[in-house]
Amino acid sequence: MILITGGAFQGKRTYAMEHFQLTADDFVNGADCAEADLFQAKAVTDFQEYVRRVLKEGGDASTLAETLYTENPDILVITNELGSGVIPADPFDRQWREASGRAACDLAKYAVEVYRVVCGIGTVIKE
């Protein structure tokens, strides 16, 4: 597993495509992909949106990273950092922010490589 994280609109997907020889067809979007698609994809964008969907449906997000790693250990995961900013007033948004952050920590634990992308520039966090 490879994890790429960073703020919204910082060039994470473009970085992944350039550095890991991926095409647009290699990606599924966490906002609308089926669980089965996630387990077959080469890469997923907006993993934090997948976490949101799981929570909205009443699911448990605490095992998402482990399940993804078990089912698709070679996937490249792109997720936004949500913890740097104003704390949301809405209780669900706070829950989502925390669950997404915890999932990102778990993904980083399983990942063989972790990158943080800012302004399109990737920094290696783990290799």
C-alpha positions in Angstrom: 0.0 0.0 0.0 1.1 3.5 -0.8 -0.5 6.5 1.0 -0.6 10.1 -0.3 -2.0 12.8 1.9 -2.2 16.6 1.9 -4.7 19.4 1.9 -7.5 19.7 -0.6 -6.5 20.7 -4.2 -2.8 20.3 -3.6 -2.1 18.1 -6.6 -2.1 14.7 -4.9 -3.7 12.9 -7.8 -1.4 14.5 -10.4 1.6 13.6 -8.3 0.4 10.0 -8.0 -0.1 9.7 -11.8 3.3 11.1 -12.6 5.3 9.3 -10.0 3.5 5.9 -10.1 2.7 5.7 -13.8 -1.1 5.7 -13.3 -3.8 6.8 -15.6 -7.2 8.3 -14.9 -8.7 4.9 -15.5 -6.7 3.4 -12.6 -8.6 5.5 -10.0 -11.9 5.0 -8.2 -13.4 7.8 -6.2 -14.1 7.2 -2.5 -17.2 9.5 -2.8 -19.1 7.0 -5.0 -17.2 3.7 -5.5 -18.6 0.4 -4.3 -16.7 -1.5 -1.7 -15.9 -4.2 -4.3 -14.4 -1.5 -6.6 -12.2 -0.4 -3.8 -10.8 -3.9 -3.3 -10.0 -4.2 -7.1 -8.7 -0.7 -7.9 -5.1 0.3 -8.4 -5.8 3.6 -6.7 -8.5 5.5 -4.8 -8.9 9.3 -4.5 -10.9 11.0 -1.7 -10.7 8.1 0.7 -12.0 10.5 3.4 -15.2 10.6 1.4 -15.5 6.8 1.6 -15.1 7.2 5.4 -17.9 9.8 5.3 -20.2 7.4 3.4 -19.5 4.5 5.8 -20.4 6.7 8.8 -23.5 8.1 7.1 -24.7 4.5 6.6 -24.1 3.8 10.3 -21.0 1.7 9.7 -17.8 1.4 11.7 -14.8 3.2 10.2 -12.3 1.9 12.7 -11.4 -1.2 10.6 -11.4 0.3 7.1 -7.7 0.6 6.7 -7.0 -3.0 7.9 -9.8 -4.3 5.7 -8.5 -2.4 2.7 -4.9 -3.6 3.3 -6.1 -7.2 3.7 -8.2 -7.1 0.5 -6.0 -4.9 -1.7 -2.5 -4.5 -0.3 -1.1 -3.0 -3.5 -3.5 -0.1 -3.7 -2.5 3.6 -3.7 -4.7 5.6 -1.4 -5.1 9.4 -1.6 -6.8 11.2 1.3 -7.2 14.8 2.3 -5.9 16.0 5.6 -8.9 17.3 7.5 -7.5 18.2 10.9 -5.8 21.5 10.1 -8.5 24.1 10.4 -11.6 25.3 12.1 -13.3 22.6 14.2 -16.6 21.9 12.6 -19.7 23.0 14.6 -21.7 20.0 13.3 -21.3 16.9 15.5 -21.3 14.5 12.5 -18.6 16.6 10.7 -16.5 16.4 13.9 -17.0 12.6 14.0 -16.1 12.3 10.3 -13.0 14.4 10.7 -11.8 12.3 13.6 -12.6 9.0 11.9 -10.8 10.1 8.7 -7.8 11.2 10.7 -7.7 7.9 12.5 -8.1 5.9 9.3 -5.2 7.9 7.7 -3.0 7.0 10.7 -4.0 3.3 10.2 -3.4 3.5 6.5 0.1 5.0 7.1 0.8 2.1 9.5 0.1 -0.4 6.8 1.7 1.6 3.9 5.2 0.8 2.7 5.4 4.4 1.5 3.7 7.6 2.6 3.9 11.0 0.9 2.6 14.4 1.8 1.9 16.6 -1.2 1.7 20.4 -0.9 1.6 22.7 -3.9 2.1 19.7 -6.1 5.4 18.8 -4.4 5.6 15.5 -2.7 7.6 14.9 0.5 8.5 11.4 1.6 7.2 10.7 5.1 7.8 7.0 5.1 9.7 4.7 2.8 
